[in-house]
Amino acid sequence: MKAFVYERPTECHCDWPRLCLILLFLLLHGCGTIPMSGVQEKVLSAKNAVEPALVHIRPVKEVFAQGQRHEVLAVGSGFIFSPDGYVVTNEHVAGESSQVLCVLSDNTEMEAKVVGTDPDTDIAVLKLEPGGALSSVKLGKSSALESGQMVLAMGSPHGLARSVSLGIVSVTNRYLGDSTGAVGQYNNWIQTDAAINRGNSGGPLVNLEGEVVGINTLTLMGAENLGFAIPMDSAREVIDAIIKDGRVRRSSLGLRLQEMKAKTDNPSLQGVVIADVVPLSSGQEADIRPGDVLTAVNGKPVNARFEEDLSSVRKTIADLPVGEKTVLTLLRGDEQLEVAAVTEEQFSSKGMQAEFLEWGFTVAELTPELARRAQLAGKTGVLVSGCLPGAVASVSGLTPGDIILELDKTAIVSLSQFSQLYAACVEQKKDLVMLFVQRGALTRYVLINSKGISETTIDKEILEHAE
């Protein structure tokens, strides 16, 4: 399986060997109408138009591993897209950061506020507070790109700020499947052979008119000349929503989609295959079943013959108003059906985390998506995301993946409430605290022994029998 990696973590340089090869090809083959000097001028003009708005980003990231919270320094790229100091970068660069430091093109350092992030598209918006207007980029239309068109990838590869590489657009509409781990279910990608390396993430992909047409985001591990950028047309909607509301609201019906080619070789059969329906979702409540073919949403035809068509269908559903009735047209065998389903808000499966030092474990908030995966009747509880080996939680029998439903018979409704209950236990120096947890499909009790007594876990059924 191909592995995709996100780019996380000084002087200006261009990819001169590649530039020379491109210019030599144009000269020998008589391609195009721009003379060699004209190409050079366009490259320099595009670079000079964007370079003053480049931002070198140094976030302090919060990382939770093995039951502990760590702070690590990272590096990434970004660009200023409005004179009043708004900066765009990747969510994996600026998300979950305790501090974000931005270094401007003139080496001015500023701390940035994270306005909002969208993990589903890997986009984050930052805000600088400058004393005056800042240089900003011009946003172009990614829909106008063509394969073979020259572009510049700008940013801070391996921490080398103000770097520039030259290449072409390889594919304008590349689909990266879910198995790659690449975020971007609502958009396809711009594939380019302009060099994109670790640290380029969040930097601009620029056409020769000096317009930003994409956001550099990821590359293919172990390969050369393979980089991917978020199309600017898709990014604009996300950026506008984050500035307005601090986040992006999307609708969900709990449907997992698959291309038609996986079901039939008949090209005349239009629609998209329902591969799975999430338990407890509105799609399941509407009796939508795996194997159904979705052909229209509110009377608007949808079709995903190939994998690269899936993103547009997902976006059609995501753009529906949250909480409103939607009419879906389905094919079930030879029968055409119309079903009504009420859209729900699509929440990220990525929740906030917190460290609980005295017991040696970390906990994540239980998002609606995680609650559904666990098939919980309610949406309460917190998820154990890690346990420090040898610490109180681990020795007492708590394991990563457990969902804490109760603490000393008090139902857990949020991460903040759990934090308050935990703090009270620590302050009162309680030696024994009983947790009621769900582990997989089973529930059980875990006795937290702060004195380090050996593991004590009691099945719920045994306790109930004893009572």
Helices and strands as residue ranges (DSSP letters): E 4-6, H 16-29, H 36-50, G 51-53, E 54-65, E 68-73, E 76-80, E 86-89, H 91-94, E 97-103, E 109-118, E 123-127, E 138-139, G 142-144, E 150-155, G 157-159, E 163-174, G 178-180, E 189-192, E 204-207, E 211-220, E 227-231, H 232-245, E 251-252, E 255-258, G 260-262, E 272-277, H 282-285, E 293-297, E 300-301, G 307-309, H 310-318, E 325-332, E 335-342, E 344-345, E 353-356, E 361-365, H 368-373, E 382-387, H 392-396, E 403-407, E 410-411, H 415-427, E 432-439, E 442-449, E 457-459, H 460-466
